[in-house]
Amino acid sequence: MQIEKRIETTKAKLAAIDETRPGSLSRQYKDPANQSGAYYQLSYTRDMKSRTEYIARDALDEVRRQLDNYKRFKELTAEWVDLSIEHSRLKMKLARES
């Protein structure tokens, strides 16, 4: 079936994802009025707890990559669930028609 191939492709893409990290990255300022003293902050919710972490400038590229990977992970898992629902419905329909 076509859907089964798409599911396998999605699973392979998921398996290829490296480190992930949820959240959003923002630049904050120690003095917001003058926009000086910039620093980076990662905010996310995990296990129903809101968390904030400070991110060093030398780690920004790595954290951004992890955030992108997490976004891709979420997209692919949603796609897998959608395909699985469609696949299940088709199997049930074929079983009724048999």
C-alpha positions in Angstrom: 0.0 0.0 0.0 1.0 3.6 -0.7 0.3 4.7 2.9 2.6 2.0 4.3 5.4 3.2 2.2 4.8 6.8 3.4 4.7 5.6 7.0 8.1 3.8 6.5 9.6 6.9 4.9 8.3 9.1 7.8 9.8 6.6 10.4 13.2 6.7 8.6 13.2 10.5 8.7 12.4 10.3 12.4 15.2 7.9 13.0 17.7 10.3 11.3 16.9 13.2 13.6 19.8 14.1 16.0 19.5 15.8 19.4 16.3 17.7 20.0 15.2 20.3 22.5 11.8 22.0 22.9 11.2 25.6 23.5 11.7 29.1 22.1 14.8 31.2 22.1 14.7 34.9 22.7 17.1 37.7 23.2 16.7 39.7 26.4 18.4 42.8 27.6 19.7 43.7 31.1 18.8 47.3 30.2 15.8 47.0 27.8 15.4 50.8 27.4 18.8 51.1 25.8 18.9 47.6 24.5 22.2 46.9 26.1 23.5 43.8 27.9 22.0 41.3 25.6 21.7 37.7 26.7 19.7 34.7 25.4 17.0 32.8 27.1 15.4 29.4 26.3 11.8 29.0 27.5 9.9 25.7 27.4 7.3 23.7 29.3 8.1 20.1 30.2 6.0 17.8 32.5 3.6 20.7 33.0 6.4 22.9 34.4 7.6 26.1 32.8 11.3 26.4 32.6 13.8 29.0 31.6 17.5 28.6 30.9 20.1 31.0 30.0 22.0 30.1 26.8 25.7 31.1 26.3 26.5 32.8 23.0 28.9 30.0 22.0 26.0 27.5 22.4 23.5 29.4 20.3 24.1 27.6 17.0 23.8 24.2 18.7 20.6 25.1 20.6 19.1 26.5 17.4 19.9 23.3 15.7 18.3 21.3 18.5 15.2 23.5 18.4 14.9 23.0 14.6 15.3 19.2 15.1 12.5 19.2 17.7 10.2 21.2 15.4 10.9 18.6 12.7 10.3 15.8 15.1 6.9 17.2 16.1 6.0 17.6 12.4 7.0 14.1 11.5 5.2 12.5 14.5 2.0 14.4 13.6 2.4 13.1 10.0 2.9 9.6 11.2 -0.2 9.7 13.4 -2.3 11.2 10.5 -1.0 8.4 8.1 -1.7 5.7 10.7 -5.3 6.9 11.2 -5.8 6.9 7.5 -4.2 3.5 7.2 -6.4 2.1 10.0 -9.6 3.4 8.4 -8.7 1.9 5.0 -8.0 -1.5 6.6 -11.3 -1.4 8.4 -13.1 -0.4 5.2 -11.4 -3.3 3.2 -12.3 -5.7 6.0 -16.0 -4.7 5.8 -16.0 -5.0 2.0 -14.5 -8.6 2.1 
